[in-house]
Amino acid sequence: MKEADFLQELKELDLLKQAMSILEWDAQTGMPDAAQDYRSEVDGYLSGLYFDKATGPKIAEALDYFAEHPEELSEVGQAAYRLVKKEYELNQAVPKDVMTVYSQAVSKAHGAWSKARQANDFSLFRDALADNIRLTKDLIRYQKKEQANAYDVLLDQYEPSLTTAELDQVFHRLREGIMAIRATLAEKGQAPAKDFLARKMPKSGQQKFITKVAEELGYDFDRGRLDDTIHPFATGINHNDVRITTRWREKDFMTAIFGVIHEAGHGIYEQNIAEKYEYTPVHEGASMGIHESQSLFNELIIGGSRQFWEKQYPFFKECAAGVFDDLPFIDFYRGMKHSQSSLIRIEADSLTYPLHIIIRYEIEKELFNGTLTVDELPAVWKQKYQEYLGITPPDDLTGILQDVHWSGGMFGYFPSYALGYMYAAQLYHKMQETIDVAAVLATDDYSPIRKWLTEKVHRFGASKTPSEIILDATGETLNPQYLLDYLQELYFEVYQVQVIEHV
Amino acid sequence: MKEADFLQELKELDLLKQAMSILEWDAQTGMPDAAQDYRSEVDGYLSGLYFDKATGPKIAEALDYFAEHPEELSEVGQAAYRLVKKEYELNQAVPKDVMTVYSQAVSKAHGAWSKARQANDFSLFRDALADNIRLTKDLIRYQKKEQANAYDVLLDQYEPSLTTAELDQVFHRLREGIMAIRATLAEKGQAPAKDFLARKMPKSGQQKFITKVAEELGYDFDRGRLDDTIHPFATGINHNDVRITTRWREKDFMTAIFGVIHEAGHGIYEQNIAEKYEYTPVHEGASMGIHESQSLFNELIIGGSRQFWEKQYPFFKECAAGVFDDLPFIDFYRGMKHSQSSLIRIEADSLTYPLHIIIRYEIEKELFNGTLTVDELPAVWKQKYQEYLGITPPDDLTGILQDVHWSGGMFGYFPSYALGYMYAAQLYHKMQETIDVAAVLATDDYSPIRKWLTEKVHRFGASKTPSEIILDATGETLNPQYLLDYLQELYFEVYQVQVIEHV
């Protein structure tokens, strides 16, 4: 077998994946609802072709051959080999009939979850969720290799090599730190006014503002596009076609403005992976956590910067056609960065967001490593929201039914979001050693920031593991302290907390 | 072999085709230009999968088996069998290497045509066009069965069973008839004023108007959508997903208004094919000519109706926000239906349009059945425009380089457009026996027209040949007289020609 044959097979797999990505983008942006059943058939057929090829004889032969002759692979081939081997072994580990039963259960659970949401009644989702958990535990038994426990197997799928042992420590520090900051804000802080956030800003004005900002941040519209959707996402179809989406709320401009800043971060990542990796699984993000670190770098670090907003505010006011002309900049900035307990994860501010994730992590871990049962879930959910955020969901819709993840069998995914926060802050800390970020954000040219991230993160695609990327970029492993330091400094400023220096 | 196995194979082919249709729609509506090269790879790969499957052993086995056991096929299976057999034999007839050479030449010719257009210089396209013609002649040698001549083989691809012998007669009558009407208009007619056609009507107003009209005509937006594009088209992806596109010109409202009325006709056809034919090649139009008959029924018959416009005019004026408030209805109507010689086919009015087609037909026929050479083309083109339309193109861009068809090897396609005109008028004539069309078009409810067309044309999909559809629907074969009668009545009214009745 020649490397070229191996790469050709990967290219064909990638071409199928590109077609599936366009179909998925289309389903989320423009497809008539009535076409859903027909579309499911197309998706199912292409997925089947993909799976058969990804587990087929050519891939098997390549994996065998290059295990014996690794020196015949180029750097691209070697990086691809590692990823393909992992996916192949994961697919091979589970008997086909077990996987079929699992897929059917997941598909059914999504329907049950939708119905339960419509009825605002967890009990309608209970059995399907129990099935998803039970069948996922079956899969874990087949997939488990050297991992210490069941939940580690799930974590590894989204964040290679991440373990429960590590997350326990990291999340403990993060939770304690955030709760301490919140306590200080409550005791000594001045909460900013935020009524203005509900002022009406027409879609066209929001669009004009955020399109220019996304471009300035480095998102290349010549190799992308921005569309409307219900659930915002970014999708890297190929090197020259990376699309982002958003939804618009005229009386809540923050939804689209921060939504696009966030998705543009994902998009910029995908647009700047080295083109040599195209047509292989290396031309993707290194992990969910690293991907989120790039969207959250945009949303949290850049979108949280006073200098950035001070520079953009005149243009923002212009796009809002007078609606904010009476509002002093500092009130605008402080209002956007207010923080308060809320029930819905995706609407949470950047200080409370990690707590939503930690709640889900603790629950999932107990479901898979411990003895927590589905019937105990609603009570545990409410108790943890009360304990960490001081509020209790009044119903299932604002509580345990809010996320799609469990209906889709995506256990182990949530931690990625919090990892993204921590990675972003850690990268930011390191970046400041060579770039005066606040100064750059006060200028017209943000490119030094984008270039640093491309140099340290984007270009590698999935050729490095997440921990390699963070270690190589910052000189140390994941450290939650940078996020805590960042949040404390930011929110103490916004809430005008007087820090008494003990001299 | 069971019928279910045959239909399953056809379904898988159809699922691939659906994926390719979405990709094509995407390429024409929203894909970033920069992604073209990547997209070509995806298209090429999926086309290859499709071709291998369509010419593969399962189809071959089914064709053999059901040739012996036709009684084991349902009506759907039988209709599908006929179409599959024809496509299979066409594919099998040509050796793969000959087809590859042809495909490469076509791809190259498209590039040459684009360059020639940019330079406004036919000589840059000359060699590629000569290659396309030479290689098409090679294909014809392999594909020719009982057809009398080379051009008949080409016609049969787009309009099954249509022959040069029949078209010669039909086009002769059509040309003579149209030229006679034009002579009368020139001699006795009052040309309407049409300056108002260039008044500015914003896109949003045009959109509001035409969306409502398309819906009233029967285009179902719940199973479709309207998007912007450069080259308007309609595409039936599946029974519940039939999309149309248009372009907008603020200072030429007719482009989008009549464009959408036209494309909606294609869309309504696809939306009303019997759903039982879905996942087979029967769930398509019967031919290019029949498809055009449905778009042109909308554009020519409905869009040419005084009663239709009289009813719509108040809403049109409202959508134009006052721009046409000073314009009496009859001036609006007459202006839209003015006729004059023009150089560009796709901008021609309904009276002169067929002459553009006849010119192309005569040229193509001589290229394939006669002795016309590529070097003689520019002169012949100019001479025919002078002879039939009284004008001579000043350059290649407004002359021989205007159409994409020859660069794509689509010889034999042009007559479909003129067939669509004649079929539409013939169907209209028959429809009037049971429906007072003018009266219906003066009401709020156009559904009797749509239902008649569904009953006689749409629902059959490709289960009948075009000639069967016309014969069954109208009781006679193609007859160009109905179009001539229709055009004469319409244009004599618009041009206020006094018809002296000899008593």
Interface residues (C-beta under 8 A of the other chain):
Chain A: K11 E12 L15 L16 Q18 A19 I22 L23 D26 G30 M31 P32 D33 A34 A35 D37 Y38 R39 E41 V42 Y45 L46 L49 F221 D222 R223 G224 R225 D227 I237 N238 H239 N240 D241 E278
Chain B: K11 E12 L15 L16 Q18 A19 I22 L23 D26 G30 M31 P32 D33 A34 A35 D37 Y38 R39 E41 V42 Y45 L46 L49 F221 D222 R223 G224 R225 D227 I237 N238 H239 N240 D241 E278
